[in-house]
Amino acid sequence: MDYLEKALEALEDLVRRLIDWLSEPEGEPELEPIPIPVRDRQYR
């Protein structure tokens, strides 16, 4: 019976982890900065 109880506990732990993983909100992708060209007025 110990084997059956350990197997059920492991299964329960796995199911809890799966539920936690599935219920996490998806992270928003990080925005990448857009390079803006800047004129150097010194060389005109």
PDB file of N, CA, C and O in Angstrom:
ATOM      1  N   MET A   1       0.817  -1.203   0.000  1.00  0.00           N
ATOM      2  CA  MET A   1       0.000   0.000   0.000  1.00  0.00           C
ATOM      3  C   MET A   1       0.859   1.264   0.000  1.00  0.00           C
ATOM      4  O   MET A   1       0.434   2.300  -0.513  1.00  0.00           O
ATOM      5  N   ASP A   2       2.053   1.188   0.567  1.00  0.00           N
ATOM      6  CA  ASP A   2       2.920   2.363   0.577  1.00  0.00           C
ATOM      7  C   ASP A   2       3.258   2.800  -0.854  1.00  0.00           C
ATOM      8  O   ASP A   2       3.321   3.992  -1.156  1.00  0.00           O
ATOM      9  N   TYR A   3       3.470   1.818  -1.715  1.00  0.00           N
ATOM     10  CA  TYR A   3       3.804   2.135  -3.101  1.00  0.00           C
ATOM     11  C   TYR A   3       2.655   2.888  -3.774  1.00  0.00           C
ATOM     12  O   TYR A   3       2.877   3.862  -4.494  1.00  0.00           O
ATOM     13  N   LEU A   4       1.448   2.434  -3.536  1.00  0.00           N
ATOM     14  CA  LEU A   4       0.277   3.076  -4.123  1.00  0.00           C
ATOM     15  C   LEU A   4       0.102   4.500  -3.586  1.00  0.00           C
ATOM     16  O   LEU A   4      -0.215   5.414  -4.348  1.00  0.00           O
ATOM     17  N   GLU A   5       0.302   4.687  -2.303  1.00  0.00           N
ATOM     18  CA  GLU A   5       0.178   6.017  -1.696  1.00  0.00           C
ATOM     19  C   GLU A   5       1.233   6.967  -2.242  1.00  0.00           C
ATOM     20  O   GLU A   5       0.932   8.124  -2.534  1.00  0.00           O
ATOM     21  N   LYS A   6       2.469   6.492  -2.382  1.00  0.00           N
ATOM     22  CA  LYS A   6       3.542   7.333  -2.922  1.00  0.00           C
ATOM     23  C   LYS A   6       3.254   7.696  -4.372  1.00  0.00           C
ATOM     24  O   LYS A   6       3.504   8.826  -4.791  1.00  0.00           O
ATOM     25  N   ALA A   7       2.731   6.746  -5.138  1.00  0.00           N
ATOM     26  CA  ALA A   7       2.405   7.018  -6.536  1.00  0.00           C
ATOM     27  C   ALA A   7       1.291   8.056  -6.633  1.00  0.00           C
ATOM     28  O   ALA A   7       1.343   8.942  -7.486  1.00  0.00           O
ATOM     29  N   LEU A   8       0.295   7.954  -5.775  1.00  0.00           N
ATOM     30  CA  LEU A   8      -0.800   8.923  -5.780  1.00  0.00           C
ATOM     31  C   LEU A   8      -0.329  10.313  -5.355  1.00  0.00           C
ATOM     32  O   LEU A   8      -0.774  11.317  -5.911  1.00  0.00           O
ATOM     33  N   GLU A   9       0.574  10.374  -4.369  1.00  0.00           N
ATOM     34  CA  GLU A   9       1.130  11.662  -3.939  1.00  0.00           C
ATOM     35  C   GLU A   9       1.938  12.302  -5.064  1.00  0.00           C
ATOM     36  O   GLU A   9       1.847  13.508  -5.289  1.00  0.00           O
ATOM     37  N   ALA A  10       2.727  11.493  -5.769  1.00  0.00           N
ATOM     38  CA  ALA A  10       3.517  12.018  -6.883  1.00  0.00           C
ATOM     39  C   ALA A  10       2.599  12.522  -7.995  1.00  0.00           C
ATOM     40  O   ALA A  10       2.860  13.569  -8.587  1.00  0.00           O
ATOM     41  N   LEU A  11       1.548  11.797  -8.277  1.00  0.00           N
ATOM     42  CA  LEU A  11       0.593  12.205  -9.294  1.00  0.00           C
ATOM     43  C   LEU A  11      -0.112  13.498  -8.883  1.00  0.00           C
ATOM     44  O   LEU A  11      -0.310  14.394  -9.703  1.00  0.00           O
ATOM     45  N   GLU A  12      -0.483  13.582  -7.622  1.00  0.00           N
ATOM     46  CA  GLU A  12      -1.136  14.788  -7.115  1.00  0.00           C
ATOM     47  C   GLU A  12      -0.206  15.996  -7.243  1.00  0.00           C
ATOM     48  O   GLU A  12      -0.644  17.074  -7.645  1.00  0.00           O
ATOM     49  N   ASP A  13       1.062  15.823  -6.907  1.00  0.00           N
ATOM     50  CA  ASP A  13       2.043  16.901  -7.024  1.00  0.00           C
ATOM     51  C   ASP A  13       2.196  17.326  -8.485  1.00  0.00           C
ATOM     52  O   ASP A  13       2.267  18.517  -8.789  1.00  0.00           O
ATOM     53  N   LEU A  14       2.245  16.359  -9.368  1.00  0.00           N
ATOM     54  CA  LEU A  14       2.374  16.658 -10.790  1.00  0.00           C
ATOM     55  C   LEU A  14       1.160  17.434 -11.299  1.00  0.00           C
ATOM     56  O   LEU A  14       1.311  18.389 -12.061  1.00  0.00           O
ATOM     57  N   VAL A  15      -0.019  17.038 -10.892  1.00  0.00           N
ATOM     58  CA  VAL A  15      -1.240  17.725 -11.320  1.00  0.00           C
ATOM     59  C   VAL A  15      -1.262  19.150 -10.782  1.00  0.00           C
ATOM     60  O   VAL A  15      -1.656  20.070 -11.499  1.00  0.00           O
ATOM     61  N   ARG A  16      -0.847  19.351  -9.535  1.00  0.00           N
ATOM     62  CA  ARG A  16      -0.810  20.707  -8.963  1.00  0.00           C
ATOM     63  C   ARG A  16       0.150  21.595  -9.719  1.00  0.00           C
ATOM     64  O   ARG A  16      -0.159  22.751 -10.006  1.00  0.00           O
ATOM     65  N   ARG A  17       1.326  21.056 -10.046  1.00  0.00           N
ATOM     66  CA  ARG A  17       2.302  21.835 -10.815  1.00  0.00           C
ATOM     67  C   ARG A  17       1.757  22.192 -12.190  1.00  0.00           C
ATOM     68  O   ARG A  17       1.944  23.312 -12.664  1.00  0.00           O
ATOM     69  N   LEU A  18       1.088  21.250 -12.827  1.00  0.00           N
ATOM     70  CA  LEU A  18       0.517  21.486 -14.142  1.00  0.00           C
ATOM     71  C   LEU A  18      -0.560  22.562 -14.080  1.00  0.00           C
ATOM     72  O   LEU A  18      -0.610  23.433 -14.948  1.00  0.00           O
ATOM     73  N   ILE A  19      -1.408  22.516 -13.083  1.00  0.00           N
ATOM     74  CA  ILE A  19      -2.461  23.518 -12.923  1.00  0.00           C
ATOM     75  C   ILE A  19      -1.845  24.887 -12.665  1.00  0.00           C
ATOM     76  O   ILE A  19      -2.291  25.882 -13.236  1.00  0.00           O
ATOM     77  N   ASP A  20      -0.821  24.949 -11.807  1.00  0.00           N
ATOM     78  CA  ASP A  20      -0.152  26.223 -11.537  1.00  0.00           C
ATOM     79  C   ASP A  20       0.467  26.786 -12.810  1.00  0.00           C
ATOM     80  O   ASP A  20       0.360  27.981 -13.089  1.00  0.00           O
ATOM     81  N   TRP A  21       1.115  25.916 -13.577  1.00  0.00           N
ATOM     82  CA  TRP A  21       1.775  26.352 -14.801  1.00  0.00           C
ATOM     83  C   TRP A  21       0.762  26.863 -15.818  1.00  0.00           C
ATOM     84  O   TRP A  21       1.004  27.866 -16.489  1.00  0.00           O
ATOM     85  N   LEU A  22      -0.369  26.177 -15.935  1.00  0.00           N
ATOM     86  CA  LEU A  22      -1.383  26.576 -16.908  1.00  0.00           C
ATOM     87  C   LEU A  22      -2.143  27.823 -16.480  1.00  0.00           C
ATOM     88  O   LEU A  22      -2.644  28.559 -17.330  1.00  0.00           O
ATOM     89  N   SER A  23      -2.238  28.071 -15.187  1.00  0.00           N
ATOM     90  CA  SER A  23      -3.012  29.214 -14.715  1.00  0.00           C
ATOM     91  C   SER A  23      -2.188  30.494 -14.619  1.00  0.00           C
ATOM     92  O   SER A  23      -2.738  31.559 -14.338  1.00  0.00           O
ATOM     93  N   GLU A  24      -0.874  30.408 -14.850  1.00  0.00           N
ATOM     94  CA  GLU A  24      -0.045  31.606 -14.807  1.00  0.00           C
ATOM     95  C   GLU A  24      -0.378  32.488 -15.999  1.00  0.00           C
ATOM     96  O   GLU A  24      -0.542  31.999 -17.116  1.00  0.00           O
ATOM     97  N   PRO A  25      -0.478  33.778 -15.760  1.00  0.00           N
ATOM     98  CA  PRO A  25      -0.725  34.674 -16.893  1.00  0.00           C
ATOM     99  C   PRO A  25       0.512  34.731 -17.786  1.00  0.00           C
ATOM    100  O   PRO A  25       1.648  34.680 -17.314  1.00  0.00           O
ATOM    101  N   GLU A  26       0.262  34.836 -19.071  1.00  0.00           N
ATOM    102  CA  GLU A  26       1.385  34.911 -19.999  1.00  0.00           C
ATOM    103  C   GLU A  26       2.055  36.264 -19.835  1.00  0.00           C
ATOM    104  O   GLU A  26       1.390  37.296 -19.751  1.00  0.00           O
ATOM    105  N   GLY A  27       3.360  36.246 -19.792  1.00  0.00           N
ATOM    106  CA  GLY A  27       4.095  37.486 -19.673  1.00  0.00           C
ATOM    107  C   GLY A  27       4.041  38.280 -20.965  1.00  0.00           C
ATOM    108  O   GLY A  27       4.052  37.717 -22.060  1.00  0.00           O
ATOM    109  N   GLU A  28       3.982  39.583 -20.823  1.00  0.00           N
ATOM    110  CA  GLU A  28       3.974  40.427 -22.009  1.00  0.00           C
ATOM    111  C   GLU A  28       5.391  40.508 -22.558  1.00  0.00           C
ATOM    112  O   GLU A  28       6.345  40.621 -21.789  1.00  0.00           O
ATOM    113  N   PRO A  29       5.540  40.452 -23.863  1.00  0.00           N
ATOM    114  CA  PRO A  29       6.879  40.554 -24.423  1.00  0.00           C
ATOM    115  C   PRO A  29       7.472  41.928 -24.146  1.00  0.00           C
ATOM    116  O   PRO A  29       6.769  42.939 -24.145  1.00  0.00           O
ATOM    117  N   GLU A  30       8.766  41.942 -23.914  1.00  0.00           N
ATOM    118  CA  GLU A  30       9.426  43.216 -23.649  1.00  0.00           C
ATOM    119  C   GLU A  30       9.514  44.018 -24.945  1.00  0.00           C
ATOM    120  O   GLU A  30       9.823  43.482 -26.009  1.00  0.00           O
ATOM    121  N   LEU A  31       9.240  45.294 -24.828  1.00  0.00           N
ATOM    122  CA  LEU A  31       9.316  46.153 -25.990  1.00  0.00           C
ATOM    123  C   LEU A  31      10.776  46.494 -26.273  1.00  0.00           C
ATOM    124  O   LEU A  31      11.544  46.803 -25.362  1.00  0.00           O
ATOM    125  N   GLU A  32      11.144  46.434 -27.544  1.00  0.00           N
ATOM    126  CA  GLU A  32      12.508  46.782 -27.924  1.00  0.00           C
ATOM    127  C   GLU A  32      12.531  48.253 -28.312  1.00  0.00           C
ATOM    128  O   GLU A  32      11.636  48.722 -29.015  1.00  0.00           O
ATOM    129  N   PRO A  33      13.540  48.981 -27.865  1.00  0.00           N
ATOM    130  CA  PRO A  33      13.608  50.398 -28.237  1.00  0.00           C
ATOM    131  C   PRO A  33      13.879  50.533 -29.739  1.00  0.00           C
ATOM    132  O   PRO A  33      14.628  49.753 -30.328  1.00  0.00           O
ATOM    133  N   ILE A  34      13.256  51.532 -30.330  1.00  0.00           N
ATOM    134  CA  ILE A  34      13.442  51.787 -31.760  1.00  0.00           C
ATOM    135  C   ILE A  34      14.533  52.844 -31.900  1.00  0.00           C
ATOM    136  O   ILE A  34      14.411  53.941 -31.356  1.00  0.00           O
ATOM    137  N   PRO A  35      15.592  52.518 -32.624  1.00  0.00           N
ATOM    138  CA  PRO A  35      16.653  53.519 -32.785  1.00  0.00           C
ATOM    139  C   PRO A  35      16.174  54.683 -33.659  1.00  0.00           C
ATOM    140  O   PRO A  35      15.605  54.474 -34.731  1.00  0.00           O
ATOM    141  N   ILE A  36      16.408  55.878 -33.197  1.00  0.00           N
ATOM    142  CA  ILE A  36      15.996  57.075 -33.929  1.00  0.00           C
ATOM    143  C   ILE A  36      17.256  57.783 -34.408  1.00  0.00           C
ATOM    144  O   ILE A  36      18.091  58.179 -33.595  1.00  0.00           O
ATOM    145  N   PRO A  37      17.400  57.944 -35.716  1.00  0.00           N
ATOM    146  CA  PRO A  37      18.599  58.639 -36.207  1.00  0.00           C
ATOM    147  C   PRO A  37      18.580  60.103 -35.787  1.00  0.00           C
ATOM    148  O   PRO A  37      17.546  60.769 -35.851  1.00  0.00           O
ATOM    149  N   VAL A  38      19.720  60.584 -35.366  1.00  0.00           N
ATOM    150  CA  VAL A  38      19.839  61.964 -34.909  1.00  0.00           C
ATOM    151  C   VAL A  38      20.915  62.640 -35.750  1.00  0.00           C
ATOM    152  O   VAL A  38      22.020  62.116 -35.888  1.00  0.00           O
ATOM    153  N   ARG A  39      20.595  63.798 -36.309  1.00  0.00           N
ATOM    154  CA  ARG A  39      21.586  64.536 -37.087  1.00  0.00           C
ATOM    155  C   ARG A  39      22.511  65.258 -36.117  1.00  0.00           C
ATOM    156  O   ARG A  39      22.076  65.823 -35.114  1.00  0.00           O
ATOM    157  N   ASP A  40      23.776  65.222 -36.439  1.00  0.00           N
ATOM    158  CA  ASP A  40      24.747  65.943 -35.618  1.00  0.00           C
ATOM    159  C   ASP A  40      24.929  67.310 -36.261  1.00  0.00           C
ATOM    160  O   ASP A  40      25.496  67.400 -37.350  1.00  0.00           O
ATOM    161  N   ARG A  41      24.475  68.353 -35.631  1.00  0.00           N
ATOM    162  CA  ARG A  41      24.488  69.697 -36.196  1.00  0.00           C
ATOM    163  C   ARG A  41      25.906  70.296 -36.231  1.00  0.00           C
ATOM    164  O   ARG A  41      26.141  71.319 -36.874  1.00  0.00           O
ATOM    165  N   GLN A  42      26.804  69.671 -35.559  1.00  0.00           N
ATOM    166  CA  GLN A  42      28.161  70.183 -35.476  1.00  0.00           C
ATOM    167  C   GLN A  42      28.875  70.100 -36.828  1.00  0.00           C
ATOM    168  O   GLN A  42      29.742  70.931 -37.101  1.00  0.00           O
ATOM    169  N   TYR A  43      28.544  69.138 -37.674  1.00  0.00           N
ATOM    170  CA  TYR A  43      29.263  68.925 -38.929  1.00  0.00           C
ATOM    171  C   TYR A  43      28.565  69.525 -40.143  1.00  0.00           C
ATOM    172  O   TYR A  43      28.847  69.080 -41.256  1.00  0.00           O
ATOM    173  N   ARG A  44      27.709  70.465 -40.012  1.00  0.00           N
ATOM    174  CA  ARG A  44      27.013  71.082 -41.147  1.00  0.00           C
ATOM    175  C   ARG A  44      27.851  72.033 -41.884  1.00  0.00           C
ATOM    176  O   ARG A  44      27.397  72.627 -42.862  1.00  0.00           O
TER     177      ARG A  44
END
